[in-house]
């Protein structure tokens, strides 16, 4: 979303803090009316249906919220391309014919339509039938309800601001491993440290956002300091989407607070966004055994190529200078326990980020560490740190190169 559009969302600011007007149960009556209006328009052109969804409903609705919910509805339903001729073929034939003759537009359409076995009106409609606005509105997926729309709209509201963040801090307690894994899965540039133990009197929440029972014992927590998209030189859009993926994962924690320093538009003063347990957001799905196909493939390839070595997925986190280090793998020799290596897969990176990581590893007296960096996720052109065991990769980690390092 463009910066200026932030002011049109369901928000306002108090001092330097942005306040989000979430969709709640009180919005369910008009959301149900909106869903019914959408279902009435199934089969029509998407642009026509969206125009209708922006009009007043039978149940009064706040304009900003209605606009946001309508956008969520049309994104949930897949667009259908209905055309007499495939749009690309139609464009190719019409534009090719037009370049070879001085005939009028209608004449070109009629002549080309005859060659393609259709009429001029159908051919003209097919020319841009694959544009999202010109596609046919399809039915909503099963199970779409006012509650689902509200949760999706709230998450979109949050994500729009997070994608304008310069920095994000997430403090979470209980079930935090999935949150850390999500940050690592998307290769976010972050620093992780232990958080103060959660107070026994603090309320905790379930992934659905409802308050649960009081915990009986203090809960271990983590604090993630994450660079925001606007702090990077490139990849800001992709990085912003990866950062947004942390919010649904944080909802699995027993308690959390997210604080983001955002910039509504270039040159304006920064504003702070706070998201916390109990906010009406939708939790993400449970993570798989491996964070990515890349990790799963490396583990399989390594076990096959190195019978004398064991590879351990997600060893215990290590602490250095107040920060937590989460290696992806520990590689240990079966007959010589002293021969141990840690392997960490780094996603988005800058040389400064790698230097800081290496410094903390050395402070923890960890020298046998291999950093595998994705060449496609460099956020700057500066030189890499010297005298470091850094292994570049593209799509697949070279097991032979890893073995060459650990067997040297």
N, C-alpha and C positions, 0 to 999 in steps of 0.2 A: 504494500500500500504506500502511495506517495506521501511525503511528510505532511502536506497540507490537509490530507484526508483525516489525520488524527483528530483534528478539531471537530470533525463531524460525527465522531463516534459517541457512544453513550457514556461520556465521561465528563468530569469537570476537575478543576484543580483547587486545592486549598493550600495556600502558601506555595511551597515548592513540591507538594505531593499530589500526584494524580489520584483521583477517586473514580473507580469503575462502577457504573450502574449495572450490576449483574441482572440477568434475567432470572427470576425466581418463580416459585409456585403461583404468585399473584399474576404472573404473565401467562400462565397456562391457558386461560379462556381464549384470549385473542390469538395465541399460538395455534390452538386447535382450529380456530377459524381460518388462519393463514394456511394451515395444512389442507383444509377442505378446499380452499380457493385454488391451491396448487393442483390438487387432484382433479378439479373441474377443468383445468387447462391442459391436462396431459394430452399430447397429440398435436397441440398447437406449436407455433414457433416460439422458441425460448425467449426471444427479445419481447414478444407480445405478452407472454406470461409474466415476465419480470416487471413489465410496465403495469400490469394489472395488480401484481402483488405490492406495488408501491402505493396503490390507491387506498382510500379509507376502507376498513373492514366493517363487518356487521357489529363487531365488538371493538370499542375504542382501544387504540394501541399507541404507545409513544412512538413518534416518527423514527427516531434514531434506532430504537430497538427493533422496530418492524423492518427497517432497511437491512439491519444486520442479520436478522432471522431469515429474511427472504434470500439473502446471499448464501446463507448456509444451506437452505433448502435446495437451491439450484446446483450447489456443489455436491450434495449427497446423491443426486440423481445423475446417472450417466447420460450424456447426450446421444441421441440417435440421428444418424445421417440417413435421410430418406430422399432419394433422388432417382430420376429416370436413368441418368447416366452418372457413373462415378465422377465426382467433382473435378479431380485432377485431369481425367480424360476429357471432360467437357471443356475445361479451360484450354488444354493443349490444342484440341481440334478447332475451337472457335478462334483463338488467338492466331493460330497458324493460318487459318483461312483468311482472317482479316488482314494479315501481313502480305498476302498475295493478290489482293484485289482492292479496287477502289469503290466497291459496292457499299450500299448503306448498311447500317448496323442490323436492321431487320432482315435485309436480304441475306447477310452472312449467317444470321441465326437460322433462318428458314432452310437455307441450303445445307448447313452443317447438320441440322436436326434430321433432315431427310436421309443423309448418309448414315446417321446413327440410329435410325429407326424410331424416332420420336417426333414430337412437335416442338415448335419454336418456344412456346411458353414453358414447357417442361424443361427444355435445355437451358433456358435463361435462369430458371429457378435452381438448376443443378450447378451453375457456375460457382457459387459460393456457399453451397449447402453444407460444407464442412466447417465453416466458421461457427464458433461457439454460439454466437447470437442467432444464427440462422438455422441451427440444428433443431430437431423436433424434441419437445419436452417429453421425457420418458417417466414412467411411474417411479415413485419413491421406493427405496428398499423396504423390505418387511421389517416391522418393529419400530418404524419412525414414529415418535411420540412427542408431545410438547416438552416433556422432560429431556428427551434426547436433543431436541433442537436447542433448548435453553443451554444445556451443557456445552454443546458444540459452539454456540454463539459466544458464550462466555470465554471459552478457550481461544476463539479467534480474536476476541477483544484483547485478551492478555497478550497473545502472540504479536499482535500489531505493534504493541508498545515494546515488547522485548526485542523485536527486530530493529528497534531504534536505540538499543542500549549501548552504553560505553563500557559498563561493567555490571556484573551480576554477582550477588552473594546469596548462597543458599545454605541455611543452617537447618539440619534435620536430625531427628532422633528416632531410633527404632526402624528396622528393615531398610537400612540405608545402603546396603550393598548393591541393590538394583539401581539406585540413583547414581552411584559411582560408576557402575558398569555402563550406564547410559551415556554418561559424560565421556567415558573412554571409548565406547563404541563409535561415537561420532567424532572422536579425535579433538574435542574441545580443548582450548588452551586454558588450563585451570590449575590452581594450587589447592591441595586438599589437606586439611589439618583436623585434629580432634576438636570437637566442640565441648563446652561444659556439659556435664551430665544434666539430663532433663530433671526438673523438679518432680518429686513423687506426686505433687498435687496437681500437676499439669494435666489438662484434658488431652486425649489422643483421639485421632479420627481413623475411620476405615477408608478404603479406596473410594467408597461412594460419597465421602465427604460428611458423613454423619458422626456425631459425637459418640464415642464408645466409653467403656468403663475407665475408671481411674487406674493408672499403673500403680503397682504396689512397690516397685523398686526403681531407683534412678536408672535412666536409660542412656546407653552410650550414644554419642552423636558425632556427626562430622560437619565440617564447614567447607564449602566449596567457593573459592574466589575465581570467577570465570571472566575472561576477557569478553567484551561485547563486540558485536559486528562492527560498530563504528570506530573501534579502536584498531582495526586492521586496515591494511593497505589494499588487499584484494580478497576475493572470495566472500565478500560480505553477505551476499544473498544466501548462498549455500550455508555459510556459517550460521547465519541468523536462524535458518530453519532447523539446523542441528541444535542450536541453543533452545529453541522453543520446545523441542522434544523432551527436555528435562522436566517441564511442568507436569505432564501426565504421570511421569515416573515418580516425581516427588510425592504425589498423592498416595503412593503405596507406603510411605513412611508413616509412623505413628503420629509424628508431629513435625511440621516444617514451617519455615518462613523464608520467602524469597524477596530480596530487596534489589531492585534494578535502578541504576542511574541512566535515565533516558534523555534523548534530545528530540523534542517534538518537530523541530524544523531547524535547518542550518542557521547558526548565528544566534539562536534563542538560548536563554538560560536553561540549564538542565533541570529535569524534574525527576522525582523519585516515585517508583511504583513498588508497592508492597503486596505480595500474595502470600496467603497463609492457610493453615489447616482450617477446614470448615467452609472455605469458599466453594461455591457451587460449580465445580469443575469435574470433568470426566477423567478417571484414572486410565492409564495406559494398560495394554495387555502385558501379561507376565512374560518375562524374557526367556529365551531359549537357553540351552546348556552352553552354547558358544555365542559370543557377542556378534560374530560375523562369520561369513563363509571363509574369509581370509584366515582367521584364527583356526577354524575347524580344519581347513585344508593343510595349514602348516603343521598342526599336531599330527595329523594322519601321515603326511609326507615324512616328518621327522622320525616318527616311530618306525616307519618302514625302512628308512635309510640308515638309522643309527641304533642297532640292536644293543649296543653297550651302554646306551644312555636312556634314562627315564625322563619324560617330560611331564611336569605337574602343572595342571591348569589352575590359575588363580591361587598362588601361594599366599601365606599370611602377609598382610600389609606391614611395611616397615616405617619406622618413625625417624625423621631427621630434621633437626632444628624446628621442631614444632609442626612440621608438615608430615602427611602420610603419603607413602609411596606404594602404589599398587602395581607390581609387576604382572604382566600377563602370564608368563610362564617361568618356572624354575626348571633348569636342565641339570641333572645330577648323574654322575658316572656310577654305574651299578657296583663296581668293585673298588672304587676309590671315592668314598664320601666327601673327601676334601675338595674334589674337583666339582665345583658347583658354579653355575652361571644363572644370571637372571636375564630374561629377554622381555623387553617392553616394546609394544607397537605404538608408535606416535602418529597421531592424525595431523590436524592442522598445526603448523609450527613456524616459529621464527628462530633465528640463531640465538637471540637473547633468551628465549624460552628454553632452548636446548642447553645453553650454558648454565642457566639456573638449575635445571634438572640434574645436570652432571655434577655441579657443585654440591648439591644436597646428597647425591649418591656417595660422593667422596667423603662428605662430612659423616656419613653413616658407615664409613670404612667399607664401602662396597665398590670394588674395582672391577670385578668380573660381571660387567653389565653390557649387554648389547642393545642399542637403540635402533629399531627398524623404522625408518621414516618414509612416508609416502611422498614420492617426487611430485605428485599432482597437487599436494596440499601445502606447498610452501607459500607463506603469506608475505614473503619479501625476497629480494634477490641478493641479500647480503651473504657473505661467506659463512660456511659452517665452522663450528668450533674445531680447533686443532687437537690432535692427540686424543681422539675419542673413538671408541669402537661403534661407529655409526654405519649401518647397512641400509642403503637405499633400495626401494622396491617399487615395482609397478604391477599392481593387481595380484602378485604372488611373491611370497618371500622365498628367496633362494636357499634351500636347505643345505646345499653343498657349501655355500658361502658361510653359513652359520657354523657348520662343522669345521671349516678351515680355521675359523677364529678360536673355537673352544678346544681344538686339538693341537693348536700351535704350541 
